[in-house]
């Protein structure tokens, strides 16, 4: 069974940086497109960054130039480097495999809370 364990969130001031990690088990990461999603209260999860098996990346417009998704297939881990954080980036962040812009698996990790506030 696939499992995702996200970590690295926290409280940061506007303009600050964080790096999120997602340890994946149950699948071979190199065979799957992967994405980072975020969710705020009352809203659906939003895909913000995607990394494909051919190492291409895509981002939602609101994070382009500030977030970088990467992966270490040997460690079965996906990362999200977040720079110049803004209050509107405050959310719980999750990872999952992606099919287009949708999550591939129904199971989700616990997520990691990112709060951007002065």
Residue pairs with C-beta under 8 A, 6 or more apart in sequence:
1 26
1 107
2 24
2 25
2 26
2 27
2 97
2 105
2 107
3 24
3 25
3 26
3 107
3 109
4 22
4 23
4 24
4 94
4 95
4 96
4 107
4 108
4 109
5 22
5 23
5 24
5 25
5 109
5 110
6 20
6 21
6 22
6 93
6 94
6 95
6 109
6 110
6 111
6 112
7 20
7 21
7 22
7 23
7 112
8 18
8 19
8 20
8 21
8 112
9 18
9 20
9 92
9 93
9 112
9 113
9 114
9 115
10 18
10 113
10 114
10 115
11 115
11 117
12 18
12 85
12 114
12 115
12 116
13 116
13 117
13 118
14 85
14 86
14 87
14 116
14 117
14 118
15 84
15 85
16 85
16 116
17 81
17 82
17 83
17 84
17 85
18 82
18 85
18 114
19 79
19 80
19 81
19 82
20 36
20 79
20 80
20 82
20 93
20 112
20 114
21 77
21 78
21 79
22 34
22 36
22 77
22 78
22 79
22 80
22 95
22 109
23 75
23 76
23 77
24 34
24 76
24 77
24 78
24 95
25 76
27 97
28 76
29 71
29 73
29 76
29 77
29 78
30 53
30 73
31 53
32 53
32 97
32 104
33 50
33 51
33 52
33 53
33 97
33 98
33 99
33 104
34 50
34 51
34 69
34 71
34 78
34 95
34 96
34 97
34 98
35 47
35 48
35 49
35 50
35 51
35 69
35 95
35 96
35 97
35 98
35 103
36 47
36 48
36 49
36 50
36 67
36 69
36 78
36 80
36 93
36 94
36 95
37 45
37 46
37 47
37 48
37 93
37 94
37 95
37 96
37 103
38 45
38 46
38 48
38 89
38 91
38 92
38 93
38 94
38 114
39 45
39 46
39 91
39 92
39 94
39 111
40 90
40 91
40 92
45 94
45 103
46 60
47 60
47 98
47 101
47 102
47 103
48 59
48 60
48 62
48 63
48 67
49 57
49 58
49 59
49 60
49 63
49 67
49 68
49 69
49 80
50 57
50 58
50 59
50 69
50 98
50 101
51 57
51 69
51 70
51 71
51 78
52 58
57 68
57 69
59 67
59 69
62 88
63 82
63 89
66 82
66 83
66 84
66 85
67 80
67 81
67 82
67 83
68 80
68 81
68 83
69 78
69 79
69 80
69 81
70 78
70 79
70 81
71 77
71 78
71 79
72 78
72 79
78 95
80 93
80 95
82 89
82 114
85 114
85 116
86 116
87 116
87 117
88 116
89 114
89 116
90 114
90 115
90 116
90 117
91 113
91 114
92 111
92 112
92 113
92 114
93 111
93 112
93 113
93 114
94 108
94 109
94 111
95 109
96 103
96 104
96 105
96 108
97 103
97 104
97 105
98 104
